Amino acid sequence: MHLISLFQQTNIDEKIQNAPDDSYLIGVWIGNILPFAVLVGLAWWMYIRAKKRQNKK
């Protein structure tokens, strides 16, 4: 978690406090979750692909 915070130099609490409305809060939340969701999806796809390859042998 510390490594991720080194790449992500933004302060989420500050963004939320300065948000003009609630839709901005949703955008900040999606922007923080989306990279992790993409990585999980990629890892799942690689796992399924490796599992299928192993079953063919």
PEGIKA-V498103 format. One record per helix or strand of 3 or more residues. SS is the DSSP state (hx for helix, st for strand). FROM is the first residue (numbers start at 1). LEN is the number of residues. Records with the same first field share a line. If there is no record, write none. Layout:
BEGIN
SS=FROM-LEN / FROM-LEN
END
This chain:
BEGIN
hx=2-6 / 12-6 / 22-35
END
